[in-house]
């Protein structure tokens, strides 16, 4: 029989996958709206900025909370976590470009769409890798010192 702490740890890895799925859903919704031309410029700006804020909040929670706690308990994960943090930096650069294009009257929907396509590819690779390597460590019993709030509940207001 699993202990309550073990149950909570499994729930954390499940929540990580669910958070990633929600972020995937949000970006695909934006991308689909652009493709169908079902979104106007102002709506695009609002949705893009909200998505950018949610993804940024998620990654900040991972970097400052979840990854920091994992490193304390599992120093052997340092190279893996360094790679994930590096990915976060790359994603932040793309998010900045998306926000810049979306917020500019000079940026076209096609330009935003191309940036989002690149972001989707990087996010998929990043999320899949993270879920494989970090979820297993969380399932092994990493302590939630409060980091789960930022990682699983997005700050998506702009």
FIKOLZA-1660 file (N, C-alpha, C; in steps of 0.1 Angstrom, whole numbers, plus 5000, padded with zeros to 4 digits):
% residues 158
   i   px   py   pz ch aa at
   1 5008 4988 5000  A  X  N
   1 5000 5000 5000  A  X CA
   1 5009 5012 5000  A  X  C
   2 5005 5022 4991  A  X  N
   2 5013 5034 4990  A  X CA
   2 5011 5043 5002  A  X  C
   3 5021 5050 5006  A  X  N
   3 5020 5060 5017  A  X CA
   3 5014 5073 5012  A  X  C
   4 5008 5081 5021  A  X  N
   4 5002 5094 5016  A  X CA
   4 5013 5103 5010  A  X  C
   5 5025 5102 5015  A  X  N
   5 5036 5110 5008  A  X CA
   5 5039 5105 4994  A  X  C
   6 5039 5092 4992  A  X  N
   6 5041 5086 4979  A  X CA
   6 5029 5089 4970  A  X  C
   7 5017 5089 4975  A  X  N
   7 5005 5093 4967  A  X CA
   7 5006 5107 4963  A  X  C
   8 5011 5116 4972  A  X  N
   8 5013 5130 4969  A  X CA
   8 5023 5132 4958  A  X  C
   9 5034 5124 4959  A  X  N
   9 5045 5125 4949  A  X CA
   9 5040 5121 4935  A  X  C
  10 5033 5110 4935  A  X  N
  10 5027 5106 4922  A  X CA
  10 5018 5117 4917  A  X  C
  11 5010 5123 4926  A  X  N
  11 5001 5133 4921  A  X CA
  11 5008 5145 4916  A  X  C
  12 5020 5148 4921  A  X  N
  12 5028 5159 4916  A  X CA
  12 5033 5156 4902  A  X  C
  13 5037 5144 4899  A  X  N
  13 5042 5141 4885  A  X CA
  13 5030 5142 4876  A  X  C
  14 5019 5137 4880  A  X  N
  14 5006 5138 4872  A  X CA
  14 5003 5153 4870  A  X  C
  15 5004 5161 4880  A  X  N
  15 5001 5175 4878  A  X CA
  15 5010 5182 4869  A  X  C
  16 5023 5178 4869  A  X  N
  16 5033 5183 4860  A  X CA
  16 5028 5180 4845  A  X  C
  17 5025 5168 4843  A  X  N
  17 5020 5164 4829  A  X CA
  17 5007 5172 4825  A  X  C
  18 4998 5174 4835  A  X  N
  18 4986 5181 4832  A  X CA
  18 4989 5196 4830  A  X  C
  19 4998 5201 4837  A  X  N
  19 5002 5216 4834  A  X CA
  19 5008 5217 4820  A  X  C
  20 5016 5208 4816  A  X  N
  20 5022 5208 4803  A  X CA
  20 5011 5207 4792  A  X  C
  21 5001 5198 4795  A  X  N
  21 4990 5196 4786  A  X CA
  21 4982 5209 4784  A  X  C
  22 4980 5216 4795  A  X  N
  22 4972 5228 4795  A  X CA
  22 4980 5239 4787  A  X  C
  23 4993 5240 4788  A  X  N
  23 5001 5249 4781  A  X CA
  23 5000 5246 4766  A  X  C
  24 5001 5233 4763  A  X  N
  24 5000 5228 4749  A  X CA
  24 4986 5233 4743  A  X  C
  25 4976 5230 4751  A  X  N
  25 4962 5234 4746  A  X CA
  25 4961 5249 4743  A  X  C
  26 4967 5257 4752  A  X  N
  26 4966 5271 4750  A  X CA
  26 4974 5276 4738  A  X  C
  27 4986 5271 4736  A  X  N
  27 4993 5276 4724  A  X CA
  27 4987 5270 4711  A  X  C
  28 4981 5258 4711  A  X  N
  28 4975 5253 4699  A  X CA
  28 4962 5261 4696  A  X  C
  29 4955 5265 4707  A  X  N
  29 4943 5274 4705  A  X CA
  29 4947 5287 4698  A  X  C
  30 4958 5293 4702  A  X  N
  30 4962 5306 4696  A  X CA
  30 4967 5303 4682  A  X  C
  31 4974 5293 4680  A  X  N
  31 4979 5289 4666  A  X CA
  31 4968 5286 4657  A  X  C
  32 4958 5279 4662  A  X  N
  32 4946 5276 4653  A  X CA
  32 4939 5288 4650  A  X  C
  33 4937 5297 4659  A  X  N
  33 4930 5310 4656  A  X CA
  33 4937 5318 4645  A  X  C
  34 4951 5318 4646  A  X  N
  34 4958 5325 4635  A  X CA
  34 4956 5318 4622  A  X  C
  35 4957 5305 4622  A  X  N
  35 4956 5298 4609  A  X CA
  35 4942 5300 4603  A  X  C
  36 4932 5299 4611  A  X  N
  36 4918 5301 4606  A  X CA
  36 4915 5316 4604  A  X  C
  37 4925 5325 4608  A  X  N
  37 4922 5339 4607  A  X CA
  37 4910 5343 4615  A  X  C
  38 4908 5335 4626  A  X  N
  38 4896 5337 4635  A  X CA
  38 4899 5347 4646  A  X  C
  39 4911 5352 4646  A  X  N
  39 4915 5361 4657  A  X CA
  39 4920 5374 4652  A  X  C
  40 4915 5385 4657  A  X  N
  40 4919 5398 4653  A  X CA
  40 4932 5402 4661  A  X  C
  41 4938 5413 4657  A  X  N
  41 4950 5418 4663  A  X CA
  41 4949 5419 4678  A  X  C
  42 4939 5426 4682  A  X  N
  42 4938 5429 4697  A  X CA
  42 4936 5416 4705  A  X  C
  43 4928 5407 4699  A  X  N
  43 4926 5394 4706  A  X CA
  43 4939 5386 4706  A  X  C
  44 4946 5387 4695  A  X  N
  44 4959 5380 4694  A  X CA
  44 4968 5385 4705  A  X  C
  45 4969 5398 4706  A  X  N
  45 4978 5404 4716  A  X CA
  45 4974 5399 4730  A  X  C
  46 4961 5399 4733  A  X  N
  46 4956 5395 4746  A  X CA
  46 4960 5380 4749  A  X  C
  47 4956 5372 4739  A  X  N
  47 4959 5357 4741  A  X CA
  47 4974 5354 4742  A  X  C
  48 4982 5360 4733  A  X  N
  48 4996 5358 4733  A  X CA
  48 5003 5362 4746  A  X  C
  49 4999 5374 4751  A  X  N
  49 5005 5379 4763  A  X CA
  49 5001 5371 4775  A  X  C
  50 4988 5366 4775  A  X  N
  50 4984 5357 4786  A  X CA
  50 4991 5344 4786  A  X  C
  51 4993 5338 4774  A  X  N
  51 5000 5326 4773  A  X CA
  51 5015 5328 4777  A  X  C
  52 5021 5339 4772  A  X  N
  52 5035 5341 4776  A  X CA
  52 5036 5342 4791  A  X  C
  53 5027 5349 4797  A  X  N
  53 5028 5351 4812  A  X CA
  53 5026 5337 4819  A  X  C
  54 5017 5329 4814  A  X  N
  54 5015 5316 4820  A  X CA
  54 5027 5307 4819  A  X  C
  55 5033 5306 4807  A  X  N
  55 5045 5298 4805  A  X CA
  55 5057 5303 4813  A  X  C
  56 5058 5316 4813  A  X  N
  56 5069 5322 4821  A  X CA
  56 5067 5319 4836  A  X  C
  57 5055 5320 4841  A  X  N
  57 5053 5317 4855  A  X CA
  57 5056 5302 4858  A  X  C
  58 5052 5294 4849  A  X  N
  58 5054 5279 4851  A  X CA
  58 5069 5277 4851  A  X  C
  59 5077 5283 4842  A  X  N
  59 5091 5280 4842  A  X CA
  59 5098 5287 4854  A  X  C
  60 5094 5298 4858  A  X  N
  60 5100 5304 4870  A  X CA
  60 5097 5296 4882  A  X  C
  61 5086 5290 4883  A  X  N
  61 5083 5281 4894  A  X CA
  61 5091 5269 4894  A  X  C
  62 5094 5263 4882  A  X  N
  62 5103 5252 4881  A  X CA
  62 5117 5256 4885  A  X  C
  63 5122 5267 4879  A  X  N
  63 5136 5271 4882  A  X CA
  63 5138 5274 4897  A  X  C
  64 5130 5282 4902  A  X  N
  64 5132 5287 4916  A  X CA
  64 5127 5277 4927  A  X  C
  65 5118 5268 4923  A  X  N
  65 5112 5259 4933  A  X CA
  65 5115 5245 4931  A  X  C
  66 5108 5239 4921  A  X  N
  66 5109 5225 4918  A  X CA
  66 5124 5220 4916  A  X  C
  67 5130 5227 4906  A  X  N
  67 5144 5223 4903  A  X CA
  67 5154 5225 4915  A  X  C
  68 5152 5236 4922  A  X  N
  68 5160 5239 4934  A  X CA
  68 5159 5228 4944  A  X  C
  69 5146 5224 4946  A  X  N
  69 5144 5213 4956  A  X CA
  69 5150 5200 4951  A  X  C
  70 5148 5197 4938  A  X  N
  70 5153 5185 4932  A  X CA
  70 5169 5185 4934  A  X  C
  71 5175 5196 4931  A  X  N
  71 5190 5196 4933  A  X CA
  71 5194 5194 4947  A  X  C
  72 5187 5199 4957  A  X  N
  72 5190 5196 4971  A  X CA
  72 5189 5181 4974  A  X  C
  73 5179 5175 4969  A  X  N
  73 5177 5160 4972  A  X CA
  73 5184 5151 4962  A  X  C
  74 5186 5156 4950  A  X  N
  74 5192 5147 4939  A  X CA
  74 5202 5155 4931  A  X  C
  75 5214 5157 4937  A  X  N
  75 5225 5165 4931  A  X CA
  75 5229 5158 4918  A  X  C
  76 5226 5145 4916  A  X  N
  76 5230 5138 4904  A  X CA
  76 5222 5143 4892  A  X  C
  77 5211 5150 4894  A  X  N
  77 5203 5156 4883  A  X CA
  77 5208 5169 4878  A  X  C
  78 5219 5174 4884  A  X  N
  78 5224 5188 4880  A  X CA
  78 5226 5189 4865  A  X  C
  79 5232 5180 4858  A  X  N
  79 5233 5182 4843  A  X CA
  79 5219 5182 4836  A  X  C
  80 5210 5174 4840  A  X  N
  80 5197 5174 4835  A  X CA
  80 5189 5187 4837  A  X  C
  81 5190 5192 4850  A  X  N
  81 5184 5204 4853  A  X CA
  81 5190 5216 4846  A  X  C
  82 5203 5216 4845  A  X  N
  82 5210 5226 4837  A  X CA
  82 5205 5227 4823  A  X  C
  83 5203 5216 4817  A  X  N
  83 5197 5215 4803  A  X CA
  83 5183 5221 4803  A  X  C
  84 5175 5217 4812  A  X  N
  84 5161 5222 4813  A  X CA
  84 5161 5237 4815  A  X  C
  85 5169 5243 4824  A  X  N
  85 5170 5257 4826  A  X CA
  85 5175 5264 4813  A  X  C
  86 5185 5258 4806  A  X  N
  86 5189 5264 4794  A  X CA
  86 5178 5264 4784  A  X  C
  87 5170 5254 4783  A  X  N
  87 5158 5254 4775  A  X CA
  87 5148 5266 4778  A  X  C
  88 5147 5268 4791  A  X  N
  88 5138 5279 4796  A  X CA
  88 5143 5292 4791  A  X  C
  89 5156 5294 4790  A  X  N
  89 5162 5306 4785  A  X CA
  89 5159 5308 4770  A  X  C
  90 5160 5297 4763  A  X  N
  90 5157 5297 4748  A  X CA
  90 5142 5300 4746  A  X  C
  91 5133 5294 4754  A  X  N
  91 5119 5296 4753  A  X CA
  91 5116 5310 4757  A  X  C
  92 5122 5316 4767  A  X  N
  92 5120 5330 4770  A  X CA
  92 5123 5339 4759  A  X  C
  93 5134 5337 4752  A  X  N
  93 5138 5345 4740  A  X CA
  93 5127 5344 4729  A  X  C
  94 5122 5333 4727  A  X  N
  94 5111 5331 4717  A  X CA
  94 5098 5338 4722  A  X  C
  95 5095 5337 4734  A  X  N
  95 5083 5344 4740  A  X CA
  95 5084 5359 4739  A  X  C
  96 5096 5364 4741  A  X  N
  96 5099 5378 4739  A  X CA
  96 5096 5383 4725  A  X  C
  97 5101 5375 4715  A  X  N
  97 5098 5378 4701  A  X CA
  97 5083 5377 4698  A  X  C
  98 5077 5367 4703  A  X  N
  98 5062 5365 4700  A  X CA
  98 5055 5377 4706  A  X  C
  99 5058 5381 4718  A  X  N
  99 5051 5393 4724  A  X CA
  99 5054 5405 4717  A  X  C
 100 5067 5407 4712  A  X  N
 100 5070 5419 4704  A  X CA
 100 5062 5419 4691  A  X  C
 101 5062 5408 4684  A  X  N
 101 5054 5408 4671  A  X CA
 101 5039 5409 4674  A  X  C
 102 5034 5403 4684  A  X  N
 102 5020 5404 4686  A  X CA
 102 5016 5418 4690  A  X  C
 103 5024 5425 4698  A  X  N
 103 5022 5438 4703  A  X CA
 103 5024 5449 4693  A  X  C
 104 5031 5446 4681  A  X  N
 104 5034 5456 4671  A  X CA
 104 5024 5455 4660  A  X  C
 105 5020 5467 4656  A  X  N
 105 5011 5468 4644  A  X CA
 105 5018 5464 4632  A  X  C
 106 5031 5464 4632  A  X  N
 106 5039 5460 4620  A  X CA
 106 5040 5444 4619  A  X  C
 107 5039 5437 4630  A  X  N
 107 5040 5423 4630  A  X CA
 107 5027 5417 4624  A  X  C
 108 5029 5407 4615  A  X  N
 108 5018 5401 4608  A  X CA
 108 5015 5388 4616  A  X  C
 109 5002 5383 4613  A  X  N
 109 4998 5371 4619  A  X CA
 109 5007 5359 4614  A  X  C
 110 5012 5360 4602  A  X  N
 110 5020 5349 4597  A  X CA
 110 5034 5349 4604  A  X  C
 111 5039 5361 4607  A  X  N
 111 5052 5361 4615  A  X CA
 111 5050 5356 4629  A  X  C
 112 5039 5359 4635  A  X  N
 112 5036 5354 4649  A  X CA
 112 5034 5339 4648  A  X  C
 113 5027 5334 4638  A  X  N
 113 5025 5320 4636  A  X CA
 113 5038 5312 4634  A  X  C
 114 5047 5318 4627  A  X  N
 114 5060 5311 4625  A  X CA
 114 5068 5310 4638  A  X  C
 115 5067 5321 4646  A  X  N
 115 5074 5320 4659  A  X CA
 115 5067 5310 4668  A  X  C
 116 5054 5310 4667  A  X  N
 116 5047 5300 4676  A  X CA
 116 5050 5286 4671  A  X  C
 117 5051 5283 4658  A  X  N
 117 5055 5270 4653  A  X CA
 117 5068 5265 4659  A  X  C
 118 5078 5274 4659  A  X  N
 118 5091 5271 4665  A  X CA
 118 5090 5269 4680  A  X  C
 119 5082 5277 4686  A  X  N
 119 5080 5275 4701  A  X CA
 119 5073 5262 4704  A  X  C
 120 5063 5258 4696  A  X  N
 120 5056 5245 4698  A  X CA
 120 5066 5234 4697  A  X  C
 121 5075 5234 4687  A  X  N
 121 5085 5223 4685  A  X CA
 121 5094 5222 4697  A  X  C
 122 5099 5234 4702  A  X  N
 122 5108 5234 4714  A  X CA
 122 5100 5229 4726  A  X  C
 123 5088 5234 4728  A  X  N
 123 5080 5231 4740  A  X CA
 123 5078 5216 4740  A  X  C
 124 5074 5210 4729  A  X  N
 124 5071 5195 4728  A  X CA
 124 5084 5187 4733  A  X  C
 125 5095 5191 4727  A  X  N
 125 5107 5184 4731  A  X CA
 125 5111 5186 4745  A  X  C
 126 5110 5198 4750  A  X  N
 126 5113 5201 4764  A  X CA
 126 5103 5194 4773  A  X  C
 127 5090 5195 4771  A  X  N
 127 5080 5189 4780  A  X CA
 127 5082 5174 4780  A  X  C
 128 5084 5168 4769  A  X  N
 128 5085 5153 4768  A  X CA
 128 5097 5149 4776  A  X  C
 129 5108 5156 4774  A  X  N
 129 5121 5152 4782  A  X CA
 129 5119 5155 4797  A  X  C
 130 5113 5166 4800  A  X  N
 130 5111 5169 4814  A  X CA
 130 5102 5159 4821  A  X  C
 131 5091 5155 4814  A  X  N
 131 5082 5145 4820  A  X CA
 131 5089 5132 4822  A  X  C
 132 5098 5128 4813  A  X  N
 132 5105 5115 4814  A  X CA
 132 5115 5115 4826  A  X  C
 133 5123 5126 4827  A  X  N
 133 5134 5126 4836  A  X CA
 133 5130 5132 4850  A  X  C
 134 5122 5142 4850  A  X  N
 134 5119 5149 4862  A  X CA
 134 5107 5142 4870  A  X  C
 135 5098 5138 4862  A  X  N
 135 5086 5131 4868  A  X CA
 135 5090 5119 4876  A  X  C
 136 5100 5112 4871  A  X  N
 136 5105 5100 4879  A  X CA
 136 5111 5105 4892  A  X  C
 137 5119 5115 4892  A  X  N
 137 5125 5120 4904  A  X CA
 137 5114 5125 4914  A  X  C
 138 5104 5132 4909  A  X  N
 138 5093 5137 4917  A  X CA
 138 5086 5125 4923  A  X  C
 139 5084 5114 4915  A  X  N
 139 5077 5102 4920  A  X CA
 139 5085 5096 4931  A  X  C
 140 5098 5098 4931  A  X  N
 140 5107 5092 4942  A  X CA
 140 5106 5099 4955  A  X  C
 141 5099 5111 4955  A  X  N
 141 5096 5117 4968  A  X CA
 141 5102 5130 4970  A  X  C
 142 5103 5139 4960  A  X  N
 142 5108 5153 4963  A  X CA
 142 5098 5161 4971  A  X  C
 143 5103 5168 4980  A  X  N
 143 5094 5176 4989  A  X CA
 143 5088 5188 4982  A  X  C
 144 5075 5190 4984  A  X  N
 144 5069 5202 4979  A  X CA
 144 5070 5213 4989  A  X  C
 145 5079 5222 4988  A  X  N
 145 5081 5233 4997  A  X CA
 145 5073 5245 4994  A  X  C
 146 5063 5243 4986  A  X  N
 146 5055 5254 4981  A  X CA
 146 5056 5258 4967  A  X  C
 147 5065 5251 4960  A  X  N
 147 5068 5254 4946  A  X CA
 147 5057 5250 4937  A  X  C
 148 5049 5240 4941  A  X  N
 148 5039 5235 4932  A  X CA
 148 5028 5245 4927  A  X  C
 149 5026 5255 4935  A  X  N
 149 5016 5266 4932  A  X CA
 149 5020 5273 4919  A  X  C
 150 5033 5277 4918  A  X  N
 150 5037 5284 4906  A  X CA
 150 5038 5274 4894  A  X  C
 151 5042 5262 4896  A  X  N
 151 5044 5253 4885  A  X CA
 151 5031 5248 4879  A  X  C
 152 5021 5246 4888  A  X  N
 152 5008 5240 4883  A  X CA
 152 4997 5250 4881  A  X  C
 153 4997 5261 4888  A  X  N
 153 4987 5271 4887  A  X CA
 153 4993 5284 4881  A  X  C
 154 4989 5287 4868  A  X  N
 154 4995 5297 4861  A  X CA
 154 4991 5311 4864  A  X  C
 155 5000 5320 4864  A  X  N
 155 4998 5334 4865  A  X CA
 155 4997 5338 4850  A  X  C
 156 4984 5340 4845  A  X  N
 156 4983 5343 4831  A  X CA
 156 4977 5356 4828  A  X  C
 157 4976 5365 4839  A  X  N
 157 4972 5378 4836  A  X CA
 157 4984 5386 4831  A  X  C
 158 4981 5397 4823  A  X  N
 158 4992 5405 4818  A  X CA
 158 4993 5418 4825  A  X  C
% end
